[in-house]
Amino acid sequence: MVMGFSIALIVFSLLMMMLVLMHKGKGGGLSDMFGGGMQSSVGGSSVAERNLDRITVVIGLLWFACIVVLGLLMKLDS
């Protein structure tokens, strides 16, 4: 069971990195290094950006839940 949650944690961690890097930069910071600051902000968020935000939040919550469950499992095993 611990192995399954460890694999899930690795998968969710990789997904989180990918999703965070896909977000449009809000100006300044490391996002400018990759061309994120080159675009002008015209209008509000598109549907794709809002969906990306929702997916990122869901994956983040699953990532956090995996960490909590792994911590509890390891505490109960010892």
VOGUVO-209923 format. One record per atom (N, C-alpha, C): residue number from 1; atom name; x, z, y. Coordinates in Angstrom, 1 decimal, padded with zeros to 4 digits. Example, Ala and Ser with C-alpha at 12.3 -4.5 7.8 and 13.67 -1.06 7.14 Angstrom:
REM VOGUVO-209923
     k    a        u        w        v
     1    N    013.2    007.8   -005.7
     1   CA    012.3    007.8   -004.5
     1    C    013.2    007.8   -003.3
     2    N    012.8    007.1   -002.2
     2   CA    013.7    007.1   -001.1
     2    C    012.9    007.9    000.0
***
This chain:
REM VOGUVO-209923
     k    a        u        w        v
     1    N    000.8    000.0   -001.2
     1   CA    000.0    000.0    000.0
     1    C    000.9    000.0    001.3
     2    N    001.9    000.8    001.2
     2   CA    002.9    000.8    002.4
     2    C    003.5   -000.6    002.6
     3    N    003.8   -001.2    001.5
     3   CA    004.4   -002.6    001.6
     3    C    003.5   -003.6    002.2
     4    N    002.2   -003.5    001.9
     4   CA    001.2   -004.4    002.5
     4    C    001.1   -004.2    004.0
     5    N    001.0   -002.9    004.4
     5   CA    000.9   -002.6    005.8
     5    C    002.2   -003.0    006.6
     6    N    003.4   -002.9    005.9
     6   CA    004.6   -003.2    006.5
     6    C    004.7   -004.8    006.7
     7    N    004.2   -005.5    005.8
     7   CA    004.2   -007.0    005.9
     7    C    003.2   -007.4    007.0
     8    N    002.0   -006.7    007.1
     8   CA    001.1   -006.9    008.1
     8    C    001.6   -006.6    009.5
     9    N    002.4   -005.5    009.6
     9   CA    003.0   -005.2    010.9
     9    C    004.0   -006.2    011.3
    10    N    004.8   -006.8    010.4
    10   CA    005.7   -007.8    010.7
    10    C    005.0   -009.1    011.2
    11    N    003.9   -009.4    010.5
    11   CA    003.2   -010.6    010.9
    11    C    002.5   -010.4    012.3
    12    N    001.9   -009.2    012.5
    12   CA    001.3   -009.0    013.8
    12    C    002.3   -008.9    014.9
    13    N    003.5   -008.4    014.6
    13   CA    004.6   -008.4    015.6
    13    C    005.0   -009.8    016.0
    14    N    005.2   -010.6    015.1
    14   CA    005.5   -012.0    015.4
    14    C    004.4   -012.7    016.2
    15    N    003.2   -012.5    015.8
    15   CA    002.0   -013.1    016.5
    15    C    002.0   -012.6    018.0
    16    N    002.3   -011.3    018.1
    16   CA    002.3   -010.7    019.5
    16    C    003.3   -011.3    020.4
    17    N    004.5   -011.5    019.8
    17   CA    005.6   -012.2    020.6
    17    C    005.2   -013.6    021.0
    18    N    004.6   -014.3    020.0
    18   CA    004.2   -015.7    020.3
    18    C    003.1   -015.7    021.4
    19    N    002.1   -014.9    021.2
    19   CA    001.0   -014.9    022.2
    19    C    001.4   -014.5    023.6
    20    N    002.3   -013.5    023.7
    20   CA    002.7   -013.0    025.0
    20    C    003.5   -014.1    025.7
    21    N    004.3   -014.8    024.9
    21   CA    005.1   -015.9    025.5
    21    C    004.3   -017.1    025.9
    22    N    003.1   -017.2    025.3
    22   CA    002.2   -018.3    025.6
    22    C    001.4   -018.1    026.9
    23    N    001.4   -016.9    027.4
    23   CA    000.6   -016.6    028.6
    23    C    001.3   -017.2    029.8
    24    N    000.5   -017.6    030.8
    24   CA    001.0   -018.2    032.0
    24    C    001.6   -017.1    032.9
    25    N    002.7   -017.4    033.4
    25   CA    003.4   -016.4    034.3
    25    C    002.6   -016.2    035.6
    26    N    002.6   -014.9    036.0
    26   CA    001.9   -014.6    037.2
    26    C    002.8   -014.6    038.4
    27    N    004.0   -015.1    038.3
    27   CA    005.0   -015.2    039.4
    27    C    006.0   -014.1    039.2
    28    N    007.3   -014.5    039.4
    28   CA    008.4   -013.5    039.3
    28    C    008.6   -013.1    037.9
    29    N    009.8   -012.5    037.7
    29   CA    010.1   -012.0    036.3
    29    C    010.7   -013.1    035.5
    30    N    010.8   -012.8    034.2
    30   CA    011.4   -013.7    033.2
    30    C    010.6   -015.0    033.0
    31    N    009.3   -015.0    033.3
    31   CA    008.5   -016.2    033.1
    31    C    008.9   -017.3    034.0
    32    N    009.5   -017.0    035.1
    32   CA    010.1   -018.1    036.0
    32    C    011.2   -018.8    035.3
    33    N    012.0   -018.1    034.5
    33   CA    013.1   -018.7    033.8
    33    C    012.7   -019.9    032.9
    34    N    011.5   -019.8    032.3
    34   CA    011.0   -020.9    031.4
    34    C    010.1   -021.8    032.1
    35    N    010.0   -021.8    033.4
    35   CA    009.2   -022.8    034.2
    35    C    007.8   -022.3    034.5
    36    N    007.5   -021.0    034.2
    36   CA    006.2   -020.5    034.5
    36    C    005.9   -020.4    036.0
    37    N    006.9   -020.2    036.8
    37   CA    006.7   -020.1    038.2
    37    C    006.6   -021.4    039.0
    38    N    006.7   -022.5    038.3
    38   CA    006.7   -023.8    038.9
    38    C    005.2   -024.3    039.2
    39    N    004.3   -023.7    038.5
    39   CA    002.9   -024.1    038.7
    39    C    002.2   -023.4    039.8
    40    N    001.4   -024.1    040.5
    40   CA    000.6   -023.4    041.6
    40    C   -000.7   -022.8    041.0
    41    N   -001.1   -021.7    041.5
    41   CA   -002.3   -021.0    041.0
    41    C   -003.5   -021.5    041.8
    42    N   -004.2   -022.5    041.2
    42   CA   -005.4   -023.0    041.9
    42    C   -006.6   -022.6    041.0
    43    N   -007.5   -021.8    041.6
    43   CA   -008.7   -021.4    040.9
    43    C   -008.5   -020.2    040.1
    44    N   -009.4   -019.9    039.2
    44   CA   -009.4   -018.8    038.3
    44    C   -008.8   -019.1    037.0
    45    N   -009.1   -018.3    036.0
    45   CA   -008.6   -018.5    034.7
    45    C   -009.5   -019.5    034.0
    46    N   -008.9   -020.3    033.2
    46   CA   -009.6   -021.2    032.4
    46    C   -010.2   -020.5    031.1
    47    N   -011.0   -021.2    030.4
    47   CA   -011.6   -020.7    029.1
    47    C   -010.4   -020.5    028.1
    48    N   -009.5   -021.4    028.1
    48   CA   -008.4   -021.2    027.1
    48    C   -007.6   -019.9    027.4
    49    N   -007.3   -019.7    028.7
    49   CA   -006.6   -018.5    029.1
    49    C   -007.3   -017.2    028.8
    50    N   -008.6   -017.2    029.0
    50   CA   -009.4   -016.0    028.7
    50    C   -009.5   -015.8    027.2
    51    N   -009.6   -016.9    026.4
    51   CA   -009.6   -016.7    024.9
    51    C   -008.2   -016.2    024.5
    52    N   -007.1   -016.7    025.1
    52   CA   -005.8   -016.2    024.7
    52    C   -005.6   -014.8    025.1
    53    N   -006.2   -014.3    026.2
    53   CA   -006.2   -012.9    026.5
    53    C   -006.9   -012.1    025.5
    54    N   -008.1   -012.6    025.0
    54   CA   -008.9   -011.8    024.0
    54    C   -008.2   -011.8    022.7
    55    N   -007.6   -012.9    022.3
    55   CA   -006.9   -012.9    021.0
    55    C   -005.7   -011.9    021.1
    56    N   -005.0   -011.9    022.2
    56   CA   -003.8   -011.0    022.4
    56    C   -004.2   -009.6    022.3
    57    N   -005.4   -009.2    022.9
    57   CA   -005.9   -007.8    022.8
    57    C   -006.2   -007.5    021.4
    58    N   -006.9   -008.3    020.7
    58   CA   -007.3   -008.1    019.3
    58    C   -006.1   -007.9    018.4
    59    N   -005.1   -008.8    018.5
    59   CA   -003.9   -008.7    017.7
    59    C   -003.1   -007.4    018.1
    60    N   -003.1   -007.1    019.4
    60   CA   -002.4   -005.8    019.8
    60    C   -003.1   -004.6    019.2
    61    N   -004.4   -004.6    019.2
    61   CA   -005.1   -003.4    018.6
    61    C   -004.8   -003.4    017.1
    62    N   -004.8   -004.5    016.4
    62   CA   -004.5   -004.5    015.0
    62    C   -003.0   -004.1    014.7
    63    N   -002.1   -004.5    015.6
    63   CA   -000.7   -004.1    015.5
    63    C   -000.6   -002.5    015.6
    64    N   -001.3   -002.0    016.6
    64   CA   -001.3   -000.5    016.8
    64    C   -001.9    000.2    015.6
    65    N   -003.0   -000.3    015.1
    65   CA   -003.7    000.3    013.9
    65    C   -002.7    000.3    012.7
    66    N   -002.0   -000.8    012.6
    66   CA   -001.0   -000.8    011.4
    66    C    000.1    000.2    011.6
    67    N    000.5    000.4    012.8
    67   CA    001.5    001.5    013.1
    67    C    001.0    002.9    012.7
    68    N   -000.2    003.1    013.2
    68   CA   -000.8    004.4    012.9
    68    C   -001.0    004.7    011.4
    69    N   -001.6    003.6    010.7
    69   CA   -001.8    003.8    009.3
    69    C   -000.5    003.9    008.5
    70    N    000.5    003.2    008.9
    70   CA    001.8    003.3    008.3
    70    C    002.4    004.7    008.5
    71    N    002.3    005.2    009.7
    71   CA    002.8    006.6    010.0
    71    C    002.0    007.6    009.1
    72    N    000.7    007.5    009.0
    72   CA    000.0    008.4    008.2
    72    C    000.3    008.3    006.7
    73    N    000.5    007.1    006.2
    73   CA    000.8    006.9    004.8
    73    C    002.2    007.5    004.5
    74    N    003.2    007.3    005.4
    74   CA    004.5    007.8    005.2
    74    C    004.5    009.3    005.2
    75    N    003.7    009.9    006.1
    75   CA    003.7    011.3    006.2
    75    C    003.0    011.9    005.0
    76    N    002.0    011.3    004.4
    76   CA    001.3    011.8    003.3
    76    C    002.2    011.6    002.0
    77    N    003.0    010.6    001.9
    77   CA    003.8    010.3    000.8
    77    C    005.0    011.4    000.6
    78    N    005.4    011.9    001.8
    78   CA    006.6    012.8    001.7
    78    C    006.2    014.2    001.5
***
